[in-house]
Amino acid sequence: MLAGVWAVASYLLWASTRVPGGLRLGGLSEGDFYSAHLIHRAAHYESFFYWLVLGQTVVTVVVFALFAWRGAGFARESAAGPIGTGMLLAMLGFGLVWLVTIPFDVLGLWWERRYHQSHESYGAVIFSGWILLGFEFLLLCVAVLLAMGLAKLLPRFWWIPAACVFVALQVLFVYVSPYLIPDTHSLRDPKLRAAAKRIAEQEGVGSVPIRVQKVDTKDPNAFTTGLGPSRKVFILSSMLDGRFSEPQLELVVAHEYGHQSRNHLIKGIAWYALFIFPLAYLIAVVARRRGGMGRPAAIPLVLLVYVVFGLVTLPLKSAISRHMEAEADWMALQTTRNPAGMQSLGQRFATTGLGDPSPPTAPYLVFYDHPSFMARIAMARAWARTREGRTLRIPPPAGS
């Protein structure tokens, strides 16, 4: 019965994110929009990250597996009490993973610097993000405290109220996340500020402010986060260095406001809830092998289950994200009515960030949380056909 409820809720939530069907998004050749040199260079650049992520994933699972095997021994040596020991074990587990992640982050930065995509120092990549990391550790401790406390009161059904609490914590994290973004300032370009105000009114999102985040990378990006009064749109400074035209930047703003207009942050929390309930039940079942969630010896095994569950469900989560991103793209086209700009934006993103215009199927299905550049170009051309009855001309290949 619960599985049926989950399936119906998932279907309704998926259906609430809509992109018109029958758009004929295929049939395009990336060679018509990108030079052979750029296609080869971008594919080679991104292929390194496929192997890097694979290596990091394997090492992470191995670390958690070893911790699940041997970590229970730390519980016998702790004098912090059951719940305090459980919190310490959780922090130790994620601390170990953070240390394991550093070499992969350094390798990734080395590759970006080799291709002149980043000027960030190695020290910055190692020590940046302490505020966000500290907040995540705080949430982890609160989650363990609540789960173990509820397991003492409700040994078999603790996972139901615990899942509800985890959803509440996720709401809190999304709400406060805009205040955890470092090195930001207000949007200073008066023309883009005026365009953003107009776009916000058109999409019905009120006065969601735009902040610029200073970064030392050439990789262009923008994102939105927050709930209610904390909502903000962030544009990386790498997008405002003159490589993108005003119409292209307006499309980016319309895309991010589209996320807010279509309530994608709230839907993301709803999807989180749909995943956290089966995860909490699975954790409850597995924890019984170590005496139940109320015992600190169960925490290392619980962390392993948490990580493996995230890996198994990653392709589905990526598909959900691509679905919402596609709707935000459609919203941007509807608002700006500039399909030619969207097409050129897809080309520009590949040349500035060295993204593969049409990545291999397996990595795309597992790791990519945005539509490919070719998919976005195809959507722009489909919008022009269906809304304006015209076919966009094919511009000169990018990267020529």
N, C-alpha and C positions, 0 to 999 in steps of 0.2 A: 504493500500500500504506500509506504513512504517513498519507494523507488518510483512509483507512478506519479505521486505528487511532485517529486523532483523533476521528472521528465516533462510534465505539463508546465511547471513553473519555468523551466529552462526554455521551452518552446515559446511561451508567451513573452519572456524577456528578450529572446532572440528576435522575435517578430516585431517587437516595439522599436527596433532599430531598422530603418527601412532605406533601401536604395531601389529605385525603380528597376523592375526586371526587363528582360528582353533588350538590353542595351548593346548587344554584340560587341563585347569588350575584347575579343580576340582578333586574330588575323593580321596583326601588325608585326613588322620586322624591326628589331632594335637597330639593325644596320641603317635603316632609313632616318633614324633620329640621333644616332651616336656614331662617332668615327670608330673604325676598327681598332685604332690605337687606344682610345678611351675604354672601349669594351674590354680589351685584353688587360689593360692596366688595372681597371676597377675589379675585374674578376680575380686577378692575381692578388690585389690588395685585400679583398674580403675573404679569399680562401684561407689566408693565414688565420683570420679570426675564427673561422669554422673549426679548425684544428685546435686553436687556443681554447675555445669554449668547451670542446669535447674533452680536452685534457684536464681543464679545470673541473668539469663535471665528474670525471672519473676519480680524480684525486679527492674531491669533496665527499663523494660516496664512500671511498675507501677510508677516509679519516673518520667519518661518522660511524662506519661499520666497526672500525677498531675501537672507537670510543664506546659504542654500544656493547662491545665484547668485554673491554677492560675497564670502562668508566665506572661500573658499579662498585669497583673496589675502593674508589674515593669516598663513597658514602660511608663505609665502615670507619674511615679515618677522620671524619668530620665531627666536630662537637657543636655544630650550628643548629641542631635539631632537624627533624624531617623536612619541614618546608624550607628552612634556610639552606639546608644541604641541597635540596632540589634546585633552588635558585642558583646556587653556586655551580652546580653541575651544568645547568643550562648555559650560564655565562661562560663557563670553561669550554663547553662544546663549541659555541659560536665564536669564542675568542680564538680557538684553534683554527677554525675555518677562515677567520679573518687573516690570521698569519699565513695560512696556506695560499690565500688569494693574492697576497702581495706580489709574489714572483710573477704571476700571470698578469697582474696589472702593470708591472714594470715591463714585461715583454710586449704587452699591447702598446704601451707608450713608446717603446723603442721602435716598433713597427710604424706607428703614426709619425714619429719624428723622421724616420727614414724616408717616408713619402711626403715629408713637409706638411703634414696635416695637423701638427700640434707643436707648440713651443713650450709646453708645460714642463716644469722641472720634475726630475724623478722624486725629489723630496716632497713636492706638492702632491703627487699622486699617492704617495705612501701615507702622508699625514693629513691630507685634506679630508673634509667630511666628518670631523670629530663630533660636531654638534648633532648631526643626523645619526651617526653611529651610537652616540650616547643615548639619544632618545629611543632608538630601536632596542638598545639593551634595557632601558627602563621599561618599555612595553613588554619585553620578553620576561622580565622579572615579575611584572604584574600578572602576566598570563599564567606563569607557573604557580605563583602564589594563589591565584583564584582557582586554577584547575585542581591543585593539590588540596586546597581547603574544601572545595566542593566535593572532591572524592572522599574526604573524610565523612562528610554529612550524607552523601548519596553515593555509596560505593558502586552501584550498577548504572545509575542514570545521571551521573554528574555531567556527562558530556552534553546533555541538552541545555542546561543553564549556562554551562561553560561556553558553548558555541554562541549563545546569545551575547555573552559578555565579550567574546572576541570580535563579534560584529560591531559592538559598541566601541571597542578600542580602535577598530578600523575607521569608524566614523570620526573619532577623535584625531587619529593620525592624519586623515585627509583634511580635516578642518585646520589643524595647526601647521601642516606641511608648508604653506606659503611663507610662514614666518621662519622657517628653517633654511631657506635658500640664501646662501651667502653672496656678498659682492653684487648687490643690485642697486639700481637707481631708476628714476622715472624716465619715461620716454621723452626725449628732448626734441625730436624732429616735429616741428609744428604741423607740417602737412600730413604726416602719418598720424599724429595725434588727432587731427580733425577727421581724417578718414576713419580712424578707429572709432571715434564717437558716432559717426554716421552709421558704420557697420553694426555697432552694438545696438543702436536704435532699431535698425532694420531687422536684426535677429532677435530682438526682444530680451536682451540680457542686462538692460540697465547700464549702470556705470561701473562695469568690472574694470579695474585699473590694469594697465600694462606696465610691467617692470622689465628692465634690461639687465641681464646677468652678464657680468664681465667674465670672459673665459680666455684661455690661452690656446685655443684650438681653432682650426679653420673649418671644422665640421659645423655646418649650419643646422640649427634646430630651434624649435619653439615648443612650449607645452603650457598646459593650464592645470591648475589644481585649486583646492579649497572648496568650501561649502558656504552658502549664504553670504554673510558679510566678509568672509575671509577669501572669497574667490579672487583669483588673479591670473593673468596671462603673463608668461615669461618668454622673452625673446633673447636668444643668445647674442652677445655683441658681435659674434662672427657673421651674423646675418645683416648687420648694419654697417659693414665696412665698404660699401659701394658696389659690391658684386651683384646685388639684387636691385631690380628697378622698383620704383614706387608701386606700380600695379602688381608686381609679384609679391611685395611685402603686404599689400592689402589683401591678397588672397590668403596669405599665411595668417593674418589677423582674423579674417573671416572664417578660416578653418578652425582656429582655436576658439573663437566665440561660438562656432557651430557645436563644439563639444559641450559648452555650457548651455546653449539653447536647447539641445536635445537631451540634456540631463545625463550625459555620459558618466560624470563622476558619481552620481547617485546610482546609476545602473551598474557601474563598476562595483560599488558596495553591495548591491543586490547579488551580482555574480559571486562576489566573495562569500556572501552568506550561503549561496547554493553549494559552494565547494567546502566551506568550513564545517558544515554539519556532517557530511559523510566522513570527512577527515577526523573530526572529533570522535565519531563512533569507532572508526578504525583504530585510532589511538587507544581508546578505552579497551577494545578487544585485545590488542597487542600488549598493553600494559599489564594485563592479568598474568602474563608469563613471568613478570617480575613482582608479583604480589599486589598489583593494582596501582592506579595513578597516585594513590596516597603515599606510596613509598618512594623515596628519592632514588633507589636503585633502578626504578623504571625510566627515569628521565633520559639517560643516554639512548636507550632503545626507542623511546618516543621521538627523540630528535632524528634518528635514522628514518623512522616511518614518515616523519614530516618532510624530510628532504626527498625521499623516494617518491612520495605522493606528488610533490611539486613537479618532479621530473616527468612522471607518467602523464600528468594532466597538462603539461606545458603546451603540446600541440593544440589542444582544445582552447586553452587560454589565449594562445596566439591568434587562433581563428576568430575568437570573440573580439579581440582588440582590432584585428584588421577589418572586421565588420563595422565597428563603430568609427574607425578612421575613414572608411569609405563613405559613410554617411556624412561625416564632417566635410569631406571633399565635395560631396554633392551640395551640401549647404553653402559652401564657399562659392561654388559655381552659380547657384541660385541667387545668391546675394550680389556678387560682383558682375555676373553675366559676362565673364571674361574667359571663355574657354581657351583662347589663344594664349592668354597669360598663364593659365594652368598648364598648358602644353609646354611652354617655354620654361616654366618653373620646374617641371619634371626633368627637363634637360639640364637646367642650371644646378639643381641639387646633385646630380651625378658628377658634374665637372668640379664642383666646389668641395664635395665631401667624399669623392671617389667611391660612391655607392654603385654596386652592380645593378645596371638597369633591369636585368632579368635574371635573378639569381637561380641556382639549381633548385629543383623541386624539393628535395629532402630538407636542406637547410631552411628554405623558405617556409615550408609547412610547420617546422618545429620552432624556429627562432624568430622569424620576422613578425613583428607586431604592427607593421604598417604595410599597405599595398605596395607592390614594386613600382618603380618609376614608370615602367611601361604600362602597368595597369592604370596608373593615374593619367597618363597621356591618353590611353584608350577611353577612359571615362570623359575626359575633356572633349574628345572628338565625338563621343556618343551624345553628350549633352548638346553640342552644336547641331548634330543631325536631328535630334528629337525636339529640341526647343526652338531652334532657329531655322531648321530645314536647310542647312548648308554643311558643306564638308570643309573642314579646316585644311589649309594648305600645309604641306610638309616642309618645315624650315630646313635650312642647312644642318647637317649633322653636327651635334655638339662635340667639342673636343677636336675639331679638325685642325 
